[in-house]
Amino acid sequence: MKVTIKDIANICGVSAGTVDRALNNRTGISEKTRKKVLKVAKELNYQPDYMARSLVMGKTMTLGVVLFDLYNRSFAQLMNAIELKARELGYFVYITLTDKDPENEIKCINYLVNRKVDGIILFTVNHGEEFDAYLNKFNIPIVTVFNYISENWEYVGIQERKAMKEAIDYIASLNYKNYIYVSPPLAYLGKTNIYTQEERLHGFLEGLQENGIQDEPQIIKEAEYIDVLSNITFNENEKTAIICSTDLYALEVMNHLKARNLTVPGFVGVMGFDDIDMLKYITPRLATVKYPIVEVGVKAVESILHKIDHGTYISTPLLDYEIIKGESI
């Protein structure tokens, strides 16, 4: 039979309110009583009745998260940060994965809403007025990350364009003459929400222009970007920089160049974006832009919980980033 708060109260000789305060770490009881209650609860294997609690509190103490996938280490790091912060603040997390499919994303959001989550942290591929109206009808707190939707939704991120432009400023200072940009998601430009990738492209182009790079860069949008690179001949006397819109692409590019016995840097330099945690195992150390991924997750949780508890989001200024010079450029 399920153990209740009243059962624990009877055994400890205290009120149900005292047991509730002990179990939820609230003030108003002595430390001796708290320890006694917790000891009995543990011995009886007490499990909270979350359904009953949600009816009393008017919330389920759960958050929903919508991500593309967990193959990209950035997404895995983000999810870990969200879960840790949410748990610290007493919330459980539902995770849903869309595989970058707009229709599947709608199914994920509907799933979370139907499970009465108190709020949703959303990395979307949808956008536009129709999607805005769809989200608004739920009357549920939503914080967006990575891909911006509109001013109607709280957003946590960085100045993507400015960060990439500063990366190009650094590369240009090293006298690179030729530039190649690798970003397969650009194939979806105008079709789905690729805000972060689009902003990074703009930063790349603005950086070239402001640094007086006249030659037209090669922009690779193909999913088989390694095949495209295979047909490019590199000249050691005219340094080429390959800039990738994520570290994942940059690591594949470096593997390809090594297989061709092209030294990095030397014949060609490589730069990524994100500074995923696995880079510490890679030689040479990849030059990249450090994305404050853990801070994004923490700030998103703090903002959405403030909205749930107090009716307003914690407005988060765009976060800081850092150019990691590495050894690959």
Rosetta blueprint (number, residue, H / E / L):
1 M L
2 K L
3 V L
4 T L
5 I H
6 K H
7 D H
8 I H
9 A H
10 N H
11 I H
12 C H
13 G L
14 V L
15 S L
16 A H
17 G H
18 T H
19 V H
20 D H
21 R H
22 A H
23 L H
24 N L
25 N L
26 R L
27 T L
28 G L
29 I L
30 S L
31 E H
32 K H
33 T H
34 R H
35 K H
36 K H
37 V H
38 L H
39 K H
40 V H
41 A H
42 K H
43 E H
44 L L
45 N L
46 Y L
47 Q L
48 P L
49 D L
50 Y H
51 M H
52 A H
53 R H
54 S H
55 L H
56 V H
57 M H
58 G L
59 K L
60 T L
61 M L
62 T E
63 L E
64 G E
65 V E
66 V E
67 L E
68 F L
69 D L
70 L L
71 Y L
72 N L
73 R H
74 S H
75 F H
76 A H
77 Q H
78 L H
79 M H
80 N H
81 A H
82 I H
83 E H
84 L H
85 K H
86 A H
87 R H
88 E H
89 L L
90 G L
91 Y L
92 F E
93 V E
94 Y E
95 I E
96 T E
97 L E
98 T L
99 D L
100 K L
101 D L
102 P H
103 E H
104 N H
105 E H
106 I H
107 K H
108 C H
109 I H
110 N H
111 Y H
112 L H
113 V H
114 N H
115 R L
116 K L
117 V L
118 D L
119 G E
120 I E
121 I E
122 L E
123 F L
124 T L
125 V L
126 N L
127 H L
128 G L
129 E H
130 E H
131 F H
132 D H
133 A H
134 Y H
135 L H
136 N H
137 K L
138 F L
139 N L
140 I L
141 P L
142 I E
143 V E
144 T E
145 V E
146 F L
147 N L
148 Y L
149 I L
150 S L
151 E L
152 N L
153 W L
154 E E
155 Y E
156 V E
157 G L
158 I E
159 Q L
160 E H
161 R H
162 K H
163 A H
164 M H
165 K H
166 E H
167 A H
168 I H
169 D H
170 Y H
171 I H
172 A H
173 S L
174 L L
175 N L
176 Y L
177 K L
178 N E
179 Y E
180 I E
181 Y E
182 V E
183 S L
184 P H
185 P H
186 L H
187 A H
188 Y H
189 L L
190 G L
191 K L
192 T L
193 N L
194 I L
195 Y H
196 T H
197 Q H
198 E H
199 E H
200 R H
201 L H
202 H H
203 G H
204 F H
205 L H
206 E H
207 G H
208 L H
209 Q H
210 E H
211 N L
212 G L
213 I L
214 Q L
215 D L
216 E L
217 P L
218 Q E
219 I E
220 I E
221 K L
222 E L
223 A L
224 E L
225 Y H
226 I H
227 D H
228 V H
229 L H
230 S H
231 N L
232 I L
233 T L
234 F L
235 N L
236 E L
237 N L
238 E L
239 K L
240 T E
241 A E
242 I E
243 I E
244 C E
245 S L
246 T L
247 D H
248 L H
249 Y H
250 A H
251 L H
252 E H
253 V H
254 M H
255 N H
256 H H
257 L H
258 K H
259 A H
260 R L
261 N L
262 L L
263 T L
264 V L
265 P L
266 G L
267 F L
268 V E
269 G E
270 V E
271 M E
272 G L
273 F L
274 D E
275 D L
276 I L
277 D H
278 M H
279 L H
280 K H
281 Y H
282 I L
283 T L
284 P L
285 R L
286 L L
287 A E
288 T E
289 V E
290 K E
291 Y L
292 P L
293 I H
294 V H
295 E H
296 V H
297 G H
298 V H
299 K H
300 A H
301 V H
302 E H
303 S H
304 I H
305 L H
306 H H
307 K H
308 I H
309 D H
310 H H
311 G L
312 T L
313 Y L
314 I L
315 S L
316 T L
317 P L
318 L L
319 L E
320 D L
321 Y L
322 E E
323 I E
324 I E
325 K L
326 G L
327 E L
328 S L
329 I L
